[in-house]
Amino acid sequence: MAATSKLEYVSPEWLDAVASIVAGLLRGHDLDALDYCLCEDLTDPPPGRANTPAGTLSWFIRIRDNTFEVGGGTVDEPTVRIVADYATHHDLSRRIWAGNPDAIAAARHRRHLATTSGQLRVEGDLPAAPPTIRELITHLHDPVAEITA
């Protein structure tokens, strides 16, 4: 896939590309002791895009038993669940930070506004994630933003 290829957010092709990115980021990490699941449930998706009975467009990353899975749909009892309005989260997901402090500050501000307005909430203790998970999340954003249409 060319670096400039853009894929529909949370489409099967996008999920496959995210799985490849996650595989690269987790390469060399010991996953044996990890049991962690991050799930994003996006409310009010575009017509025809919902992939759950609740009407959300959802996806997850699950790491356990020394392996990982990236998939579509929601999961019961993830370690961390992000529930967000589709439009808000899609906007945040496409912003490339590239280490730019201004871009990161703008994204944090937008996330804060979304949280205080009820457009985004985090269930679970993301800051308490194991170091491998925190590193994954830190390095996952920009590569995913680059492929997200």
CORMONOR-V863386 format. One record per residue. RES is the residue in one letter. D_CENTER is the distance of its C-alpha to the mean C-alpha in whole Angstrom. Layout:
res=RES d_center=D_CENTER
res=RES d_center=D_CENTER
//
This chain:
res=M d_center=20
res=A d_center=21
res=A d_center=19
res=T d_center=20
res=S d_center=18
res=K d_center=16
res=L d_center=15
res=E d_center=14
res=Y d_center=10
res=V d_center=9
res=S d_center=13
res=P d_center=14
res=E d_center=15
res=W d_center=11
res=L d_center=10
res=D d_center=13
res=A d_center=12
res=V d_center=9
res=A d_center=11
res=S d_center=14
res=I d_center=12
res=V d_center=11
res=A d_center=14
res=G d_center=16
res=L d_center=14
res=L d_center=15
res=R d_center=18
res=G d_center=21
res=H d_center=19
res=D d_center=21
res=L d_center=19
res=D d_center=22
res=A d_center=22
res=L d_center=18
res=D d_center=17
res=Y d_center=14
res=C d_center=11
res=L d_center=8
res=C d_center=7
res=E d_center=6
res=D d_center=10
res=L d_center=11
res=T d_center=14
res=D d_center=17
res=P d_center=15
res=P d_center=18
res=P d_center=21
res=G d_center=21
res=R d_center=17
res=A d_center=16
res=N d_center=16
res=T d_center=17
res=P d_center=20
res=A d_center=19
res=G d_center=18
res=T d_center=14
res=L d_center=12
res=S d_center=10
res=W d_center=8
res=F d_center=7
res=I d_center=8
res=R d_center=11
res=I d_center=14
res=R d_center=17
res=D d_center=21
res=N d_center=20
res=T d_center=18
res=F d_center=14
res=E d_center=13
res=V d_center=10
res=G d_center=11
res=G d_center=11
res=G d_center=13
res=T d_center=12
res=V d_center=14
res=D d_center=17
res=E d_center=16
res=P d_center=13
res=T d_center=13
res=V d_center=11
res=R d_center=10
res=I d_center=8
res=V d_center=11
res=A d_center=11
res=D d_center=14
res=Y d_center=12
res=A d_center=14
res=T d_center=13
res=H d_center=9
res=H d_center=10
res=D d_center=13
res=L d_center=10
res=S d_center=8
res=R d_center=11
res=R d_center=13
res=I d_center=14
res=W d_center=15
res=A d_center=17
res=G d_center=18
res=N d_center=20
res=P d_center=21
res=D d_center=21
res=A d_center=18
res=I d_center=16
res=A d_center=19
res=A d_center=18
res=A d_center=15
res=R d_center=15
res=H d_center=18
res=R d_center=16
res=R d_center=14
res=H d_center=17
res=L d_center=19
res=A d_center=16
res=T d_center=16
res=T d_center=20
res=S d_center=20
res=G d_center=18
res=Q d_center=16
res=L d_center=13
res=R d_center=13
res=V d_center=12
res=E d_center=14
res=G d_center=15
res=D d_center=15
res=L d_center=12
res=P d_center=15
res=A d_center=17
res=A d_center=15
res=P d_center=17
res=P d_center=17
res=T d_center=15
res=I d_center=12
res=R d_center=13
res=E d_center=13
res=L d_center=11
res=I d_center=8
res=T d_center=11
res=H d_center=11
res=L d_center=8
res=H d_center=8
res=D d_center=11
res=P d_center=11
res=V d_center=8
res=A d_center=10
res=E d_center=13
res=I d_center=13
res=T d_center=11
res=A d_center=14
//
